[in-house]
Amino acid sequence: MPIAWPDGANAAVSLTFDDARLSQVDRGIPILDRYDIKATFYVNPAAVKERLEGWRKAAANGHEIGNHTVYHPCTGHYSWSRDHALENYTIERMEEELLEANRLIMELTGYKPVTFGYPCDNAFVGRGERVMSYVPLIAKHFICGRGGIQLEVPMDAGFADLAQVPCGGADGYSLDDFTSRIERAARHGGWVVFCGHEVGDPAWQTTSASVLDELSSWLTGRRNEVWVATVADVAARIRGTREARRKPQIVI
């Protein structure tokens, strides 16, 4: 069943960025703040320290700070992740690091993460017969986990598993790439989540700063049609709707 978005909006949109890259504070957040658009940033504590005051200000201004783990573990097929390869993790180790990341992020920014972004879109630990999904851990400790599954159809927010919410890339997108996805979601009352990394001039793993500015302006002009909100805010609305529907209806 579709989710009713605030003020009769036809779609929900969440802008997310990973890794606490310097350009997010230096170039991305000033653009978003100019249009009063709140985004979700999935951060690693060590990276936050490099622009600590900027991240504290972002959190105070209403941007969401999410958990992206302590060490950004991914499959060891990425050579840079070999020291923190998920193939060598256990569920216990992952849970310890998730909670440690929450503690460190809260200590640094004053914001307690309530949603999670899967590094490299990987959601497993172990090898062979010992491989396990850590999606249940995310469901246990967070109200939402933003994954990286790209769908050929708009996300059905009423059906979505909030522990592994699909998202689409933002890096390298044109304004038309963004708006066409949003307009398609609006035709179905859906939720579209974008994921970016750097913010700046066009390059690998970079969301164009000029396109982000154009998109922010476009979204501002459609506030009655599109609800732009953090992952936490959208997930909370979906959860609240589901809980209300589960309550028994009293007929008098």
Contacts in CASP RR format, 6 or more apart in sequence:
PFRMAT RR
TARGET T0000
AUTHOR 0000-0000-0000
METHOD contacts of the structure
MODEL  1
MPIAWPDGANAAVSLTFDDARLSQVDRGIPILDRYDIKATFYVNPAAVKE
RLEGWRKAAANGHEIGNHTVYHPCTGHYSWSRDHALENYTIERMEEELLE
ANRLIMELTGYKPVTFGYPCDNAFVGRGERVMSYVPLIAKHFICGRGGIQ
LEVPMDAGFADLAQVPCGGADGYSLDDFTSRIERAARHGGWVVFCGHEVG
DPAWQTTSASVLDELSSWLTGRRNEVWVATVADVAARIRGTREARRKPQI
VI
1 158 0 8 1.000
1 245 0 8 1.000
2 156 0 8 1.000
2 157 0 8 1.000
2 158 0 8 1.000
2 188 0 8 1.000
2 189 0 8 1.000
2 190 0 8 1.000
3 12 0 8 1.000
3 157 0 8 1.000
3 158 0 8 1.000
3 189 0 8 1.000
3 190 0 8 1.000
3 191 0 8 1.000
3 237 0 8 1.000
3 238 0 8 1.000
3 241 0 8 1.000
4 241 0 8 1.000
5 11 0 8 1.000
5 12 0 8 1.000
5 189 0 8 1.000
5 227 0 8 1.000
5 237 0 8 1.000
6 227 0 8 1.000
6 237 0 8 1.000
7 223 0 8 1.000
7 224 0 8 1.000
7 227 0 8 1.000
8 224 0 8 1.000
9 224 0 8 1.000
9 225 0 8 1.000
9 226 0 8 1.000
9 227 0 8 1.000
10 186 0 8 1.000
10 187 0 8 1.000
10 189 0 8 1.000
10 225 0 8 1.000
10 226 0 8 1.000
11 182 0 8 1.000
11 185 0 8 1.000
11 186 0 8 1.000
11 189 0 8 1.000
11 190 0 8 1.000
11 191 0 8 1.000
11 192 0 8 1.000
11 225 0 8 1.000
11 226 0 8 1.000
11 227 0 8 1.000
12 157 0 8 1.000
12 190 0 8 1.000
12 191 0 8 1.000
12 192 0 8 1.000
12 226 0 8 1.000
12 227 0 8 1.000
12 228 0 8 1.000
12 229 0 8 1.000
12 234 0 8 1.000
12 237 0 8 1.000
13 182 0 8 1.000
13 185 0 8 1.000
13 191 0 8 1.000
13 192 0 8 1.000
13 193 0 8 1.000
13 194 0 8 1.000
13 219 0 8 1.000
13 226 0 8 1.000
13 227 0 8 1.000
13 228 0 8 1.000
13 229 0 8 1.000
14 39 0 8 1.000
14 40 0 8 1.000
14 191 0 8 1.000
14 192 0 8 1.000
14 193 0 8 1.000
14 194 0 8 1.000
14 228 0 8 1.000
14 229 0 8 1.000
14 230 0 8 1.000
14 231 0 8 1.000
14 234 0 8 1.000
15 32 0 8 1.000
15 37 0 8 1.000
15 39 0 8 1.000
15 40 0 8 1.000
15 170 0 8 1.000
15 194 0 8 1.000
15 228 0 8 1.000
16 39 0 8 1.000
16 40 0 8 1.000
16 41 0 8 1.000
16 42 0 8 1.000
16 117 0 8 1.000
16 146 0 8 1.000
16 167 0 8 1.000
16 193 0 8 1.000
16 194 0 8 1.000
16 195 0 8 1.000
16 196 0 8 1.000
16 231 0 8 1.000
17 24 0 8 1.000
17 28 0 8 1.000
17 39 0 8 1.000
17 40 0 8 1.000
17 41 0 8 1.000
17 42 0 8 1.000
17 170 0 8 1.000
17 195 0 8 1.000
17 196 0 8 1.000
17 197 0 8 1.000
17 199 0 8 1.000
17 207 0 8 1.000
18 41 0 8 1.000
18 42 0 8 1.000
18 68 0 8 1.000
18 117 0 8 1.000
18 119 0 8 1.000
18 195 0 8 1.000
18 196 0 8 1.000
18 197 0 8 1.000
19 42 0 8 1.000
19 43 0 8 1.000
19 44 0 8 1.000
19 47 0 8 1.000
19 68 0 8 1.000
19 72 0 8 1.000
19 197 0 8 1.000
20 41 0 8 1.000
20 43 0 8 1.000
20 44 0 8 1.000
20 47 0 8 1.000
20 48 0 8 1.000
20 50 0 8 1.000
20 51 0 8 1.000
20 55 0 8 1.000
20 68 0 8 1.000
21 47 0 8 1.000
21 197 0 8 1.000
21 198 0 8 1.000
21 199 0 8 1.000
22 50 0 8 1.000
22 51 0 8 1.000
23 198 0 8 1.000
23 199 0 8 1.000
23 200 0 8 1.000
23 206 0 8 1.000
24 41 0 8 1.000
24 198 0 8 1.000
24 199 0 8 1.000
25 51 0 8 1.000
25 54 0 8 1.000
25 55 0 8 1.000
25 58 0 8 1.000
26 51 0 8 1.000
27 199 0 8 1.000
27 200 0 8 1.000
27 209 0 8 1.000
28 199 0 8 1.000
28 200 0 8 1.000
28 209 0 8 1.000
28 212 0 8 1.000
29 39 0 8 1.000
29 54 0 8 1.000
29 58 0 8 1.000
29 63 0 8 1.000
31 199 0 8 1.000
31 209 0 8 1.000
31 212 0 8 1.000
31 213 0 8 1.000
31 216 0 8 1.000
32 38 0 8 1.000
32 39 0 8 1.000
32 63 0 8 1.000
32 212 0 8 1.000
32 216 0 8 1.000
33 61 0 8 1.000
34 213 0 8 1.000
34 216 0 8 1.000
35 216 0 8 1.000
35 217 0 8 1.000
35 219 0 8 1.000
35 220 0 8 1.000
36 220 0 8 1.000
37 216 0 8 1.000
37 219 0 8 1.000
37 220 0 8 1.000
37 228 0 8 1.000
38 62 0 8 1.000
38 63 0 8 1.000
38 64 0 8 1.000
38 228 0 8 1.000
38 229 0 8 1.000
38 230 0 8 1.000
38 233 0 8 1.000
39 63 0 8 1.000
39 64 0 8 1.000
39 230 0 8 1.000
40 63 0 8 1.000
40 64 0 8 1.000
40 66 0 8 1.000
40 115 0 8 1.000
40 146 0 8 1.000
40 230 0 8 1.000
40 231 0 8 1.000
40 232 0 8 1.000
41 55 0 8 1.000
41 58 0 8 1.000
41 63 0 8 1.000
41 64 0 8 1.000
41 65 0 8 1.000
41 66 0 8 1.000
42 66 0 8 1.000
42 67 0 8 1.000
42 68 0 8 1.000
42 116 0 8 1.000
42 117 0 8 1.000
42 146 0 8 1.000
43 55 0 8 1.000
43 65 0 8 1.000
43 66 0 8 1.000
43 67 0 8 1.000
43 68 0 8 1.000
43 105 0 8 1.000
44 68 0 8 1.000
44 69 0 8 1.000
44 70 0 8 1.000
44 71 0 8 1.000
44 72 0 8 1.000
44 101 0 8 1.000
45 70 0 8 1.000
45 101 0 8 1.000
45 104 0 8 1.000
45 105 0 8 1.000
45 108 0 8 1.000
46 70 0 8 1.000
48 55 0 8 1.000
48 105 0 8 1.000
48 108 0 8 1.000
48 109 0 8 1.000
49 108 0 8 1.000
52 108 0 8 1.000
55 65 0 8 1.000
55 108 0 8 1.000
55 109 0 8 1.000
56 108 0 8 1.000
56 109 0 8 1.000
56 110 0 8 1.000
58 65 0 8 1.000
59 65 0 8 1.000
59 109 0 8 1.000
59 110 0 8 1.000
59 111 0 8 1.000
62 230 0 8 1.000
63 230 0 8 1.000
64 111 0 8 1.000
64 115 0 8 1.000
64 230 0 8 1.000
64 231 0 8 1.000
64 232 0 8 1.000
64 233 0 8 1.000
65 105 0 8 1.000
65 109 0 8 1.000
65 111 0 8 1.000
65 113 0 8 1.000
66 105 0 8 1.000
66 111 0 8 1.000
66 113 0 8 1.000
66 114 0 8 1.000
66 115 0 8 1.000
66 116 0 8 1.000
66 117 0 8 1.000
67 98 0 8 1.000
67 101 0 8 1.000
67 102 0 8 1.000
67 105 0 8 1.000
67 113 0 8 1.000
67 115 0 8 1.000
67 116 0 8 1.000
67 117 0 8 1.000
67 142 0 8 1.000
68 101 0 8 1.000
68 116 0 8 1.000
68 117 0 8 1.000
68 119 0 8 1.000
69 97 0 8 1.000
69 98 0 8 1.000
69 101 0 8 1.000
69 119 0 8 1.000
70 97 0 8 1.000
70 100 0 8 1.000
70 101 0 8 1.000
70 104 0 8 1.000
71 83 0 8 1.000
71 84 0 8 1.000
71 97 0 8 1.000
72 81 0 8 1.000
72 84 0 8 1.000
72 119 0 8 1.000
72 120 0 8 1.000
73 81 0 8 1.000
73 84 0 8 1.000
73 85 0 8 1.000
73 86 0 8 1.000
73 89 0 8 1.000
73 94 0 8 1.000
73 97 0 8 1.000
73 119 0 8 1.000
73 122 0 8 1.000
74 81 0 8 1.000
74 84 0 8 1.000
74 85 0 8 1.000
74 86 0 8 1.000
74 119 0 8 1.000
74 120 0 8 1.000
74 122 0 8 1.000
75 81 0 8 1.000
75 85 0 8 1.000
75 86 0 8 1.000
75 87 0 8 1.000
75 120 0 8 1.000
75 122 0 8 1.000
76 82 0 8 1.000
76 85 0 8 1.000
76 86 0 8 1.000
76 87 0 8 1.000
78 120 0 8 1.000
81 120 0 8 1.000
86 122 0 8 1.000
86 124 0 8 1.000
86 125 0 8 1.000
86 126 0 8 1.000
87 125 0 8 1.000
87 126 0 8 1.000
87 127 0 8 1.000
88 126 0 8 1.000
89 125 0 8 1.000
89 126 0 8 1.000
90 125 0 8 1.000
90 126 0 8 1.000
91 125 0 8 1.000
91 132 0 8 1.000
91 134 0 8 1.000
91 137 0 8 1.000
93 125 0 8 1.000
94 125 0 8 1.000
94 134 0 8 1.000
94 137 0 8 1.000
95 137 0 8 1.000
95 141 0 8 1.000
98 116 0 8 1.000
98 137 0 8 1.000
98 138 0 8 1.000
98 141 0 8 1.000
99 141 0 8 1.000
101 113 0 8 1.000
102 112 0 8 1.000
102 113 0 8 1.000
102 141 0 8 1.000
105 111 0 8 1.000
105 112 0 8 1.000
105 113 0 8 1.000
106 112 0 8 1.000
106 113 0 8 1.000
113 142 0 8 1.000
114 142 0 8 1.000
114 143 0 8 1.000
114 144 0 8 1.000
114 232 0 8 1.000
115 142 0 8 1.000
115 143 0 8 1.000
115 144 0 8 1.000
115 145 0 8 1.000
115 146 0 8 1.000
115 231 0 8 1.000
115 232 0 8 1.000
115 235 0 8 1.000
116 138 0 8 1.000
116 141 0 8 1.000
116 142 0 8 1.000
116 144 0 8 1.000
116 145 0 8 1.000
116 146 0 8 1.000
117 145 0 8 1.000
117 146 0 8 1.000
117 147 0 8 1.000
118 138 0 8 1.000
118 145 0 8 1.000
118 146 0 8 1.000
118 147 0 8 1.000
118 148 0 8 1.000
118 164 0 8 1.000
121 147 0 8 1.000
121 148 0 8 1.000
121 149 0 8 1.000
123 133 0 8 1.000
123 134 0 8 1.000
123 135 0 8 1.000
123 138 0 8 1.000
123 147 0 8 1.000
123 164 0 8 1.000
124 131 0 8 1.000
124 132 0 8 1.000
124 133 0 8 1.000
124 134 0 8 1.000
125 131 0 8 1.000
125 132 0 8 1.000
125 134 0 8 1.000
126 132 0 8 1.000
135 163 0 8 1.000
135 164 0 8 1.000
136 163 0 8 1.000
138 145 0 8 1.000
138 163 0 8 1.000
138 164 0 8 1.000
139 162 0 8 1.000
139 163 0 8 1.000
142 163 0 8 1.000
143 162 0 8 1.000
143 232 0 8 1.000
143 235 0 8 1.000
143 236 0 8 1.000
143 239 0 8 1.000
144 162 0 8 1.000
144 163 0 8 1.000
144 165 0 8 1.000
144 231 0 8 1.000
144 232 0 8 1.000
144 234 0 8 1.000
144 235 0 8 1.000
145 162 0 8 1.000
145 163 0 8 1.000
145 164 0 8 1.000
145 165 0 8 1.000
145 231 0 8 1.000
146 165 0 8 1.000
146 167 0 8 1.000
146 193 0 8 1.000
146 195 0 8 1.000
146 231 0 8 1.000
147 164 0 8 1.000
147 165 0 8 1.000
147 166 0 8 1.000
147 167 0 8 1.000
148 166 0 8 1.000
148 167 0 8 1.000
148 168 0 8 1.000
148 195 0 8 1.000
149 164 0 8 1.000
149 166 0 8 1.000
149 167 0 8 1.000
150 166 0 8 1.000
150 167 0 8 1.000
150 168 0 8 1.000
150 169 0 8 1.000
151 166 0 8 1.000
154 184 0 8 1.000
154 185 0 8 1.000
154 187 0 8 1.000
154 188 0 8 1.000
154 189 0 8 1.000
154 190 0 8 1.000
154 192 0 8 1.000
155 165 0 8 1.000
155 166 0 8 1.000
155 185 0 8 1.000
155 190 0 8 1.000
155 191 0 8 1.000
155 192 0 8 1.000
155 193 0 8 1.000
156 188 0 8 1.000
156 190 0 8 1.000
157 189 0 8 1.000
157 190 0 8 1.000
157 191 0 8 1.000
157 234 0 8 1.000
157 238 0 8 1.000
158 238 0 8 1.000
158 241 0 8 1.000
158 242 0 8 1.000
160 166 0 8 1.000
160 191 0 8 1.000
160 238 0 8 1.000
162 235 0 8 1.000
162 238 0 8 1.000
162 239 0 8 1.000
165 191 0 8 1.000
165 193 0 8 1.000
165 231 0 8 1.000
165 235 0 8 1.000
166 193 0 8 1.000
167 193 0 8 1.000
167 194 0 8 1.000
167 195 0 8 1.000
168 181 0 8 1.000
168 192 0 8 1.000
168 193 0 8 1.000
168 194 0 8 1.000
168 195 0 8 1.000
169 194 0 8 1.000
169 195 0 8 1.000
169 196 0 8 1.000
170 178 0 8 1.000
170 194 0 8 1.000
170 195 0 8 1.000
170 196 0 8 1.000
170 207 0 8 1.000
171 196 0 8 1.000
171 197 0 8 1.000
171 198 0 8 1.000
171 204 0 8 1.000
171 205 0 8 1.000
171 206 0 8 1.000
171 207 0 8 1.000
172 202 0 8 1.000
172 206 0 8 1.000
172 207 0 8 1.000
172 208 0 8 1.000
172 211 0 8 1.000
173 194 0 8 1.000
173 207 0 8 1.000
173 208 0 8 1.000
173 211 0 8 1.000
174 211 0 8 1.000
175 211 0 8 1.000
175 214 0 8 1.000
175 215 0 8 1.000
175 218 0 8 1.000
178 194 0 8 1.000
178 211 0 8 1.000
178 215 0 8 1.000
178 218 0 8 1.000
179 215 0 8 1.000
179 218 0 8 1.000
181 192 0 8 1.000
181 194 0 8 1.000
182 192 0 8 1.000
182 226 0 8 1.000
185 191 0 8 1.000
185 192 0 8 1.000
186 225 0 8 1.000
186 226 0 8 1.000
191 234 0 8 1.000
191 238 0 8 1.000
193 231 0 8 1.000
196 205 0 8 1.000
196 207 0 8 1.000
197 205 0 8 1.000
197 206 0 8 1.000
197 207 0 8 1.000
198 205 0 8 1.000
198 206 0 8 1.000
198 207 0 8 1.000
199 206 0 8 1.000
199 207 0 8 1.000
199 208 0 8 1.000
199 209 0 8 1.000
199 212 0 8 1.000
200 206 0 8 1.000
200 207 0 8 1.000
200 208 0 8 1.000
200 209 0 8 1.000
201 208 0 8 1.000
201 209 0 8 1.000
202 208 0 8 1.000
219 226 0 8 1.000
219 228 0 8 1.000
227 234 0 8 1.000
END
